[in-house]
Amino acid sequence: MDLVRKRLEDEEETGVAGEPAAKPIARPNEVTRIYRIEPEPRATFEATFRAIFPKLRPIHDAFREDGVLVVAARPKGPIEAYLHLPVRDEGGAFAVVGRHDRCGLVLREEGISLRHALVRATATSRSELRLRLIDLQSGTAFRTEDDLACKSVVAEGPLFVSAAGYQLFFLPTGALGPGAFSADPKQTWQSFPERVYLDRRVPDRMVSGAYPAARTGAVQISRRSTVTTILPGAESLRARPSAGGLALATIRLQVGGSQLAHRVSSDDLDRGVLIGRYERCQLAGDDRSLSRVHLVLLRDEDGVWAVDTASRNGTHIGGRSVVAVALDRELELHLANTMTLRWVPERHAQA
């Protein structure tokens, strides 16, 4: 209404044909009013947990095997997808989160990349769940409960992070968890260990905005605490003249007649080395049979692993398709039958 009225007043002052009116009407200037619209408060993980609890409880109680239940929910509900990863051996379990149909946890929102994140679940010597979550160069970041942006985390116990328009709940099951949920969502939430965040990363220019100050000083950690360590994200290998950390191996890639050899360090592998067609990968090839993110080389507490990230044409060793393999010896992997990757541990690199 105000806009229509103002337009009519302008016509009165200028005349219908745009010429000055015979008798201009003098009016005082109107005050410009700026209305501030407060953003809707972000739903806490506890609020979402309570909202989805009636449907979450029977899902959680159905999985009695040791492992982790990964649940993706919209803030304050509903549940959109879930995945259970059983932990059956020392190698643990791997899964990819993303929009691609081959991912373990499929999320359809456009803010989620085709292959967005890699999850690894293992059991510690104390029979507790240990989670490793790394961003697959999606161009965005996860956010923790206290709103820390991160690209790589390690947690011992439950983990709660947000990604795009989802809140992700990583809930231990079987003997790795605190037991079956009670009938009361508030009581169940309060039964989860306190989460303590330790910042162990270096500045990461790929995430916009300043990070909150890193946690300093003594941190009181009880046996009931879930310790979540925030680690640095992956860096380009090609733009850096030399690797930091202890040299562990040489990667030899061959595509057609082209060959590339690159030495990788403990720091590189702790962050994760991504191989694929995507330009953000640390090592890339342009063959269309490669997936955008095809393979991840990752060092964890129990060694170095090569993990296929739900690629379209797979990763093979000796003609056998593999999802994850320990790089504890010299190995040759074939990516989509177009790229050969030879892993040469440092003691053999000069052979």
Summary of the structure (lengths in Angstrom):
residues: 351
radius of gyration: 26.4
end to end distance: 81.4
largest distance: 97.5
contacts: 1026
relative contact order: 0.11
helix: 14%
strand: 36%
